[in-house]
Amino acid sequence: MFHFDYFRANHIEEVCSFLQQHGDKSRILAGGTDLMVQIHEKDPKWAQLEWVVDISALQKELRYVREEETEVHIGALSTHTDLETSPVIQEYFPLLSAACASVGSPQIRNMGTIGGSICNASPAADPLTPLIACDASIVLQGVDGRRTLLLSDFYLGKGQVDLQPGEFVVEFVVPKLPCKAVTRFEKLGRRKALAISRLNAAVVLKYNEQKQIEFARVVAGCIFTKPKRLTEMENLLVGKTISRELFEQAGKAVSEEMIRVTGYRWSTEYKQPALEGLMERALLTAAEMELE
């Protein structure tokens, strides 16, 4: 294990000041379910770590789910269990509730925070895919104030995020989905429990009484270094009548996009059919169609 010093912050301004002073040699400790494991396993990215900044005393300021007229605000210290069980999240973003319910064990969900999950910058983070599908924004607090950007723009590449010196994540803002929109989160892991995603998918659909799709958002997780909405696939779906054939075509379109972006690799032979099936399943279940 690496050796480091510990600092417990008591207010937000104190966190920013300390982070700016110590730069890359300091790291936020929220739930610790990622950070402490990585330190224990001597992850090379923490070889220069000198300070761990504990923000657990900021529960009052940073742990909440608050509904407003057109959006929902989520504090960065909200745990996966908070979001899994929140009536507001269950009502407006059931795919996010489902994703948080799939994270690790009850102990991990009770400790791990949404802010820590996102800042860990793993493309396999389960809550990330639904948040991108919902066009969530992330709010960053620094010594000079706050700035807000789309969550999809927060990621610079695998393991890299757009955090300036002295900044840390304080909140997520998620616009409410269109009325009568349906959602689905699907995950493929090595086993049913305690599994990190090998692939996941989040979809949001709205269709009319004639079963024509009026609105679509689609995100596939664990396949790109930067999370993004699959806008070409969304355009393929909008205006079409829901059908098994359409969703099968959409699944193939996603796998083709994966290959176009990442190239054909050793894992492609497995990932291509798995991704097609996972995406088709997510679309079918979102549209309340029976699975074969």
C-alpha positions in Angstrom: 0.0 0.0 0.0 1.2 3.5 -0.7 1.8 5.9 2.2 -0.1 9.1 2.4 -1.4 11.7 4.8 -5.1 12.3 5.6 -7.0 15.5 5.7 -10.7 15.8 6.7 -12.4 18.8 5.2 -15.3 20.6 7.0 -16.6 22.9 4.3 -16.6 23.1 0.5 -14.2 26.1 0.2 -11.7 24.2 2.4 -11.7 21.3 -0.1 -11.0 23.5 -3.1 -8.2 25.4 -1.3 -6.5 22.2 -0.3 -6.8 20.6 -3.7 -5.4 23.7 -5.4 -2.5 23.8 -3.0 -1.6 20.1 -3.4 -2.6 19.5 -7.0 -2.1 16.0 -8.4 -0.7 14.8 -5.2 -4.1 14.9 -3.5 -7.3 12.9 -4.1 -10.9 13.1 -2.9 -12.1 10.4 -0.6 -15.9 10.0 -0.6 -17.1 6.5 -0.2 -13.7 5.0 -0.9 -14.9 1.9 -2.6 -12.7 2.5 -5.7 -9.9 4.7 -4.3 -9.0 2.5 -1.3 -9.0 -0.7 -3.3 -6.7 1.0 -5.9 -4.3 2.2 -3.3 -4.2 -1.2 -1.6 -3.5 -2.8 -4.9 -0.7 -0.2 -5.6 -2.3 1.1 -8.8 0.6 3.0 -10.5 -1.6 6.1 -11.1 -1.5 6.8 -7.3 2.3 6.4 -6.9 2.7 10.1 -6.3 -0.3 10.4 -3.9 0.6 12.3 -0.7 -2.8 13.4 0.6 -6.3 11.9 0.8 -9.0 14.6 1.3 -12.0 13.1 3.2 -15.2 15.0 2.3 -17.6 12.7 4.3 -18.3 15.6 6.7 -20.1 17.4 3.8 -23.2 15.1 3.9 -25.6 18.0 4.5 -24.3 20.0 1.6 -23.6 17.2 -0.9 -26.0 14.3 -0.2 -29.5 14.9 -1.6 -31.9 14.3 -4.4 -33.9 17.4 -5.1 -36.7 17.7 -7.7 -37.3 21.0 -9.4 -39.8 21.9 -12.2 -37.8 20.7 -15.2 -34.9 18.9 -13.7 -33.6 16.8 -10.8 -30.4 17.7 -8.8 -28.3 15.0 -7.3 -25.6 15.7 -4.7 -22.2 14.1 -5.4 -22.2 12.3 -2.0 -25.5 10.5 -2.8 -24.8 6.8 -2.6 -25.9 4.1 -5.1 -28.4 3.0 -2.5 -29.8 6.5 -2.3 -30.4 6.6 -6.0 -31.7 3.0 -6.2 -34.4 3.7 -3.6 -35.2 7.4 -4.2 -38.9 7.8 -5.2 -37.9 10.8 -7.4 -35.2 8.8 -9.3 -37.6 5.8 -9.6 -40.3 8.1 -11.0 -38.3 10.1 -13.5 -35.2 8.0 -14.2 -36.0 4.3 -13.5 -33.0 3.3 -15.7 -30.7 5.1 -13.3 -32.3 3.4 -10.3 -31.9 0.1 -12.0 -28.2 0.8 -12.8 -27.4 1.8 -9.2 -29.2 -1.4 -8.0 -26.8 -3.5 -10.1 -23.6 -2.0 -8.6 -21.6 -4.5 -6.5 -22.9 -5.7 -3.2 -25.2 -3.9 -0.7 -22.2 -2.8 1.3 -20.6 -1.3 -1.8 -23.9 0.4 -2.8 -24.3 1.8 0.7 -20.8 3.3 0.7 -20.0 4.1 -2.9 -21.1 7.6 -4.1 -22.3 8.8 -7.5 -19.6 11.4 -7.5 -16.8 8.9 -6.8 -18.2 6.5 -9.4 -18.1 9.1 -12.2 -14.7 10.6 -11.2 -13.1 7.2 -11.2 -13.6 7.5 -15.0 -14.1 3.9 -15.7 -16.1 3.2 -18.9 -17.7 0.2 -17.0 -19.4 2.4 -14.3 -23.0 1.3 -14.4 -24.6 4.7 -13.5 -22.6 6.5 -16.2 -24.6 5.1 -19.1 -28.0 6.1 -17.9 -26.8 9.6 -16.9 -25.4 10.1 -20.4 -28.7 8.8 -21.9 -30.5 11.4 -19.8 -28.2 14.2 -21.0 -27.1 14.9 -17.4 -24.7 17.8 -16.6 -22.0 17.8 -14.0 -21.3 20.7 -11.7 -17.7 21.4 -10.6 -16.8 23.6 -7.6 -13.4 25.4 -7.7 -11.8 28.2 -5.8 -13.2 30.7 -8.4 -16.7 29.4 -8.3 -18.7 26.8 -10.2 -18.8 25.6 -13.7 -21.3 23.2 -15.4 -20.7 21.0 -18.4 -22.4 18.1 -20.1 -21.3 14.8 -18.4 -20.3 13.5 -21.8 -17.9 16.4 -22.2 -16.4 15.7 -18.7 -14.6 12.6 -20.0 -11.3 13.3 -21.9 -10.4 9.6 -22.4 -10.0 6.4 -20.5 -9.2 7.4 -16.9 -9.1 11.1 -17.6 -11.7 13.8 -16.7 -11.8 17.5 -17.1 -11.0 18.6 -13.5 -9.0 21.8 -13.1 -6.7 22.4 -10.2 -8.8 23.0 -7.1 -12.0 21.6 -8.5 -14.2 18.7 -7.4 -17.6 17.4 -8.3 -20.5 18.7 -6.2 -23.7 17.9 -8.2 -25.4 16.4 -11.2 -28.3 18.0 -12.9 -30.6 15.7 -14.9 -33.3 17.2 -17.2 -36.7 15.4 -16.8 -37.5 13.1 -19.7 -40.5 13.7 -22.0 -43.8 12.7 -20.6 -44.6 9.0 -21.1 -41.0 8.2 -22.1 -40.0 4.6 -21.3 -36.5 3.5 -20.3 -34.4 0.5 -19.8 -30.9 -0.4 -18.4 -29.3 -3.8 -19.3 -26.0 -5.1 -18.1 -23.9 -8.1 -19.1 -21.3 -9.2 -16.5 -19.3 -12.3 -15.9 -21.8 -13.5 -13.3 -25.2 -12.3 -11.9 -23.9 -10.7 -8.7 -20.9 -8.5 -7.7 -19.9 -8.2 -11.4 -18.3 -5.3 -13.1 -20.0 -4.7 -16.4 -18.5 -6.2 -19.5 -21.2 -4.4 -21.5 -24.2 -2.3 -20.7 -26.9 -0.4 -22.5 -29.3 2.4 -21.6 -32.2 3.4 -23.8 -35.0 6.1 -23.6 -37.9 5.8 -26.0 -41.1 7.7 -26.5 -43.7 6.4 -29.0 -47.2 7.3 -29.9 -50.4 5.2 -30.1 -49.5 4.1 -33.6 -46.2 2.7 -32.2 -44.1 5.3 -34.0 -41.0 6.3 -32.2 -41.0 10.1 -31.5 -37.9 10.3 -29.3 -34.9 8.1 -28.7 -31.7 8.2 -26.8 -29.3 5.3 -26.9 -26.0 4.7 -25.0 -23.8 1.6 -25.0 -21.3 1.3 -22.1 -17.9 -0.3 -21.9 -17.1 -0.1 -25.6 -15.7 3.4 -26.1 -13.0 5.2 -24.1 -15.3 8.2 -23.9 -19.0 7.7 -23.2 -21.4 9.1 -25.8 -24.9 9.0 -27.1 -25.3 7.0 -30.3 -27.0 9.7 -32.3 -26.9 7.9 -35.7 -28.8 5.0 -34.1 -31.2 7.4 -32.5 -31.9 9.0 -35.9 -32.4 5.5 -37.3 -35.2 4.8 -34.7 -37.0 8.1 -34.7 -40.0 8.1 -37.1 -40.0 4.3 -37.4 -42.7 1.9 -36.1 -41.4 -0.3 -33.3 -40.7 -3.9 -34.3 -38.4 -6.7 -33.6 -36.8 -6.2 -37.0 -36.1 -2.5 -36.3 -34.5 -3.3 -33.0 -32.4 -6.1 -34.5 -31.2 -3.6 -37.1 -30.4 -1.1 -34.4 -28.4 -3.6 -32.5 -26.3 -4.3 -35.6 -25.8 -0.6 -36.2 -24.4 -0.2 -32.6 -21.9 -3.1 -33.1 -20.8 -1.6 -36.5 -20.2 1.7 -34.8 -18.1 0.0 -32.2 -15.9 -1.6 -34.8 -15.7 1.6 -36.8 -14.4 3.5 -33.7 -12.3 0.9 -31.9 -11.3 -1.4 -34.8 -11.4 -5.2 -34.9 -9.7 -6.5 -31.8 -9.3 -9.8 -30.1 -12.5 -9.3 -28.1 -14.6 -8.2 -31.0 -15.7 -11.8 -31.9 -17.3 -12.0 -28.4 -18.4 -8.4 -28.1 -20.1 -7.9 -31.4 -22.9 -10.5 -31.0 -23.1 -9.8 -27.3 -23.6 -6.1 -27.8 -26.2 -6.6 -30.6 -28.2 -8.9 -28.3 -27.9 -6.7 -25.3 -29.0 -3.6 -27.2 -31.9 -5.4 -28.9 -33.0 -6.7 -25.5 -32.9 -3.2 -24.0 -35.0 -1.8 -26.8 -37.5 -4.7 -26.7 -38.1 -4.5 -23.0 -38.3 -0.7 -23.1 -41.1 -1.0 -25.7 -42.7 -3.7 -23.6 -42.3 -6.3 -26.3 -41.9 -10.0 -25.4 -38.4 -11.5 -25.6 -38.0 -14.7 -27.6 
